[in-house]
């Protein structure tokens, strides 16, 4: 089920005489069924059905609004031609996850075809099946690469239906032009058959040890090699790639994770490639958050907007 953007969320701090200093002063709302806006569109995916199916802790269904509230007072550092539009949410009705994923994919395709940069906000990581499907459906004859910042491969089987840990496996199963670079993989939380699956598919990955220990130059060289082989790229940021100390509000808290400074320069460089068509942030679970995780997610949305407008 789709619901349009809600302007009442976009209220925050405002200095006397200020008209264009922070995001809530410029973000507009829209209904995607009426018109696809230009610029950047924020579209939420209100779901933790996939997390529950994956036996994770529930709470991510409220993630999109938590991220929005953390975005309202972000400072403006882009010109007046940059448009930010909140286009609302796709909401899972009951257990109808697969239907909602197809709906989100259709909206993602519509935005990309309009040259709108979609920023999708979850919600469980089942958002990324819909995200990837939307991109792959838009470019069926091109090599599409998805870069996933995540300690998990998300290559689990799905005999009882899609879930938050199966989305990459689903995309491999359905699309021959899907290519995959996970960054931050933790060996301890991925079974051996997933590593074998990646080998059979001739896909590479960057482990958590490498993410934390290799030089930024070496990491960027590996990422560049992947991007150079792709025609289009999309990015998903699973917030549980971060240490629980900076991101407690996630579906699966991470005792051995990255810090923001490990990942921000990598995303900056990925965006500079000119091939990135969309971005999602996943696993925001406000029930377990004290505000830190939502603000961290908002900071990455902020970076995406500013790096795309000021490459």
C-alpha positions as CSV (number, residue, x, y, z in Angstrom):
1,X,0.0,0.0,0.0
2,X,1.3,3.4,-1.0
3,X,0.7,6.6,1.0
4,X,1.9,10.1,-0.2
5,X,4.4,12.3,1.7
6,X,3.3,14.0,4.9
7,X,4.3,17.6,5.2
8,X,3.6,17.7,9.0
9,X,6.8,15.7,9.7
10,X,9.0,18.4,8.1
11,X,9.0,20.8,11.1
12,X,12.0,21.8,13.2
13,X,14.3,24.5,14.5
14,X,14.2,27.8,12.7
15,X,16.2,30.9,13.5
16,X,14.4,34.3,13.3
17,X,14.3,35.6,9.7
18,X,15.6,32.2,8.4
19,X,13.9,31.0,5.2
20,X,16.4,28.6,3.7
21,X,18.9,27.3,6.2
22,X,17.8,23.8,7.0
23,X,16.2,20.9,5.2
24,X,12.7,21.2,6.6
25,X,12.4,24.6,5.1
26,X,12.8,23.3,1.5
27,X,11.6,19.7,1.5
28,X,8.3,19.4,-0.3
29,X,5.9,16.4,-0.3
30,X,4.3,14.7,-3.3
31,X,2.1,11.8,-4.5
32,X,4.0,9.6,-6.9
33,X,0.7,8.5,-8.5
34,X,0.1,12.1,-9.5
35,X,3.6,13.2,-10.7
36,X,7.2,12.1,-10.4
37,X,9.2,15.0,-8.9
38,X,12.6,16.1,-10.2
39,X,15.8,16.1,-8.0
40,X,15.9,13.8,-5.0
41,X,13.0,11.8,-3.7
42,X,12.8,10.2,-0.3
43,X,10.6,7.0,-0.3
44,X,10.1,4.9,2.8
45,X,9.5,1.2,3.0
46,X,7.6,0.5,6.2
47,X,8.4,-3.2,6.8
48,X,9.8,-5.6,9.2
49,X,8.0,-8.6,7.9
50,X,11.2,-9.8,6.3
51,X,13.0,-9.3,9.6
52,X,10.4,-11.4,11.4
53,X,10.6,-14.1,8.8
54,X,14.4,-14.1,9.2
55,X,13.9,-14.5,13.0
56,X,15.3,-11.1,13.7
57,X,14.0,-8.6,16.2
58,X,11.0,-6.5,15.0
59,X,10.8,-2.7,15.0
60,X,12.1,-1.6,11.6
61,X,8.6,-0.9,10.3
62,X,8.9,2.5,11.9
63,X,12.4,3.2,10.5
64,X,11.5,5.7,7.7
65,X,9.9,8.3,9.9
66,X,12.7,8.0,12.4
67,X,15.2,8.9,9.7
68,X,13.0,11.7,8.4
69,X,12.8,13.3,11.9
70,X,16.6,13.1,12.1
71,X,16.8,14.9,8.7
72,X,14.6,17.9,9.4
73,X,17.4,20.2,10.9
74,X,20.2,19.2,8.5
75,X,21.9,22.3,7.1
76,X,21.5,23.3,3.5
77,X,24.7,23.4,1.4
78,X,23.3,23.2,-2.1
79,X,21.9,25.7,-4.5
80,X,18.3,26.6,-5.0
81,X,18.0,24.4,-8.1
82,X,18.3,21.3,-5.9
83,X,14.9,19.8,-5.1
84,X,14.2,17.5,-2.2
85,X,10.8,15.8,-2.1
86,X,9.3,13.4,0.4
87,X,7.1,11.1,-1.7
88,X,5.8,9.0,1.2
89,X,6.0,5.3,1.9
90,X,5.2,1.9,0.7
91,X,3.6,0.1,3.6
92,X,3.4,-3.7,3.9
93,X,-0.2,-4.7,4.6
94,X,-0.4,-7.7,6.9
95,X,2.0,-10.3,5.7
96,X,1.9,-9.2,2.0
97,X,5.7,-8.5,1.7
98,X,6.1,-9.7,-1.8
99,X,3.3,-7.4,-3.1
100,X,4.8,-4.4,-1.4
101,X,8.3,-5.2,-2.8
102,X,6.8,-5.3,-6.3
103,X,5.1,-2.0,-5.7
104,X,8.3,-0.3,-4.4
105,X,10.2,-1.7,-7.4
106,X,7.7,-0.1,-9.8
107,X,8.0,3.3,-8.1
108,X,11.8,3.0,-8.1
109,X,11.8,2.3,-11.9
110,X,9.5,5.2,-12.4
111,X,11.8,7.6,-10.6
112,X,14.9,6.4,-12.4
113,X,13.2,6.8,-15.8
114,X,12.3,10.3,-14.8
115,X,16.0,11.0,-14.0
116,X,15.0,11.4,-10.3
117,X,17.6,10.2,-7.8
118,X,15.7,7.9,-5.4
119,X,16.8,7.6,-1.7
120,X,14.9,4.6,-0.2
121,X,14.6,4.3,3.5
122,X,13.8,1.2,5.5
123,X,12.7,-0.8,7.2
124,X,14.2,-4.2,7.0
125,X,16.8,-5.1,4.5
126,X,14.1,-6.7,2.4
127,X,13.9,-3.2,0.9
128,X,16.9,-4.0,-1.2
129,X,15.2,-6.7,-3.2
130,X,12.7,-4.2,-4.3
131,X,15.4,-1.6,-4.8
132,X,17.5,-3.9,-6.9
133,X,14.5,-5.2,-8.9
134,X,13.5,-1.6,-9.7
135,X,17.0,-0.8,-11.0
136,X,17.4,-4.1,-12.9
137,X,14.0,-3.7,-14.5
138,X,15.0,-0.2,-15.7
139,X,18.2,-1.4,-17.3
140,X,17.6,-5.0,-18.5
141,X,20.4,-5.0,-21.1
142,X,23.1,-3.4,-18.9
143,X,25.4,-4.7,-16.3
144,X,24.0,-3.6,-12.9
145,X,26.1,-3.7,-9.8
146,X,24.8,-3.4,-6.3
147,X,27.3,-2.4,-3.5
148,X,26.1,-3.6,-0.1
149,X,27.7,-2.3,3.1
150,X,26.7,-5.1,5.4
151,X,28.3,-7.9,7.6
152,X,25.9,-10.4,6.0
153,X,25.9,-11.7,2.4
154,X,22.0,-11.9,2.5
155,X,22.2,-15.0,0.3
156,X,20.0,-17.2,2.4
157,X,17.4,-19.5,0.9
158,X,13.8,-18.5,0.9
159,X,11.5,-21.6,0.6
160,X,8.8,-20.0,2.8
161,X,9.0,-16.6,1.1
162,X,11.2,-13.6,0.8
163,X,12.9,-12.2,4.0
164,X,15.5,-9.7,5.0
165,X,18.4,-12.2,4.6
166,X,17.4,-13.5,1.1
167,X,17.2,-10.4,-1.1
168,X,20.6,-10.8,-2.9
169,X,20.0,-14.5,-3.5
170,X,16.6,-13.6,-5.1
171,X,18.2,-11.1,-7.4
172,X,20.8,-13.6,-8.5
173,X,18.0,-16.1,-9.1
174,X,16.0,-13.7,-11.2
175,X,18.5,-11.6,-13.1
176,X,21.5,-12.6,-15.2
177,X,22.8,-9.0,-15.3
178,X,23.0,-8.7,-11.5
179,X,26.4,-8.2,-10.0
180,X,27.3,-7.9,-6.3
181,X,29.9,-6.4,-4.1
182,X,29.3,-6.8,-0.4
183,X,31.6,-4.8,1.9
184,X,32.1,-5.6,5.6
185,X,31.4,-9.3,5.5
186,X,31.9,-11.0,8.9
187,X,32.9,-14.7,8.5
188,X,31.3,-15.6,11.8
189,X,27.8,-14.7,10.7
190,X,27.8,-16.2,7.2
191,X,27.7,-20.0,6.6
192,X,30.3,-21.7,4.4
193,X,27.8,-22.3,1.5
194,X,27.4,-18.5,1.0
195,X,31.1,-18.1,0.4
196,X,30.9,-21.0,-2.0
197,X,27.9,-19.3,-3.7
198,X,29.9,-16.2,-4.3
199,X,32.8,-18.2,-5.7
200,X,30.5,-20.0,-8.1
201,X,29.0,-16.7,-9.2
202,X,32.5,-15.2,-9.7
203,X,31.7,-12.4,-7.3
204,X,34.1,-10.7,-4.9
205,X,33.6,-9.2,-1.5
206,X,35.5,-7.1,1.1
207,X,35.6,-8.6,4.6
208,X,35.1,-6.7,7.8
209,X,38.8,-7.3,8.7
210,X,39.8,-5.8,5.3
211,X,37.4,-2.9,5.7
212,X,38.9,-2.0,9.1
213,X,42.5,-2.9,8.3
214,X,43.3,-2.1,4.7
215,X,44.3,1.3,3.6
216,X,41.6,3.6,2.1
217,X,43.6,3.6,-1.2
218,X,43.6,-0.2,-1.5
219,X,39.9,-0.4,-0.6
220,X,39.0,2.3,-3.2
221,X,41.0,0.5,-5.8
222,X,39.0,-2.7,-5.3
223,X,35.7,-0.8,-5.4
224,X,36.8,1.1,-8.5
225,X,37.6,-2.2,-10.2
226,X,34.1,-3.4,-9.6
227,X,32.4,-0.1,-10.7
228,X,34.5,0.0,-13.8
229,X,32.9,-3.2,-15.0
230,X,29.4,-2.0,-14.4
231,X,27.1,0.2,-16.5
232,X,24.9,1.2,-13.6
233,X,25.4,1.0,-9.8
234,X,23.1,1.2,-6.9
235,X,24.1,1.2,-3.2
236,X,22.5,-0.2,-0.1
237,X,23.7,0.7,3.4
238,X,22.7,-1.8,6.1
239,X,23.1,0.1,9.4
240,X,24.2,-3.1,11.1
241,X,27.5,-2.8,9.3
242,X,28.3,-0.3,12.1
243,X,29.4,-1.2,15.6
244,X,26.6,-1.3,18.1
245,X,28.3,1.5,19.9
246,X,27.3,4.0,17.2
247,X,24.3,2.1,15.8
248,X,22.3,0.4,18.5
249,X,19.0,0.8,16.7
250,X,19.2,-2.0,14.2
251,X,17.5,-5.3,13.6
252,X,20.7,-7.2,14.4
253,X,23.2,-5.3,16.7
254,X,26.8,-5.7,15.6
255,X,29.5,-6.3,18.3
256,X,32.2,-6.1,15.6
257,X,31.5,-3.4,13.2
258,X,32.7,-0.4,11.3
259,X,32.7,3.3,12.4
260,X,31.4,6.1,10.2
261,X,34.9,7.2,9.1
262,X,35.5,3.8,7.6
263,X,32.6,4.0,5.2
264,X,31.9,7.7,4.5
265,X,34.9,8.2,2.1
266,X,34.1,5.0,0.3
267,X,30.5,6.1,-0.4
268,X,31.8,9.5,-1.5
269,X,34.1,7.9,-4.1
270,X,31.4,5.6,-5.3
271,X,29.1,8.5,-5.9
272,X,31.8,10.3,-7.8
273,X,31.8,7.5,-10.4
274,X,28.7,9.0,-12.0
275,X,27.1,5.5,-12.3
276,X,25.1,5.5,-9.1
277,X,21.3,5.8,-9.9
278,X,19.8,5.1,-6.5
279,X,20.6,4.6,-2.8
280,X,18.9,2.9,0.2
281,X,19.5,2.7,3.9
282,X,18.2,-0.3,5.7
283,X,17.5,-1.9,9.1
284,X,16.7,1.3,11.0
285,X,14.8,0.0,14.1
286,X,13.8,2.9,16.3
287,X,12.5,0.7,19.1
288,X,16.1,0.0,20.0
289,X,17.5,3.4,19.3
290,X,18.3,6.4,21.5
291,X,18.6,8.7,18.5
292,X,22.1,7.8,17.5
293,X,21.3,5.4,14.7
294,X,18.7,7.6,13.1
295,X,21.1,10.6,13.1
296,X,23.8,8.3,11.6
297,X,21.4,7.2,8.9
298,X,20.4,10.9,8.2
299,X,24.1,11.8,8.0
300,X,24.6,9.4,5.1
301,X,21.4,10.7,3.3
302,X,22.9,14.1,3.8
303,X,26.2,13.0,2.2
304,X,24.5,11.4,-0.7
305,X,22.6,14.6,-1.5
306,X,25.6,16.8,-1.1
307,X,28.0,14.6,-3.0
308,X,25.5,14.2,-5.9
309,X,25.0,18.0,-6.1
310,X,28.7,18.9,-5.4
311,X,30.7,16.0,-6.8
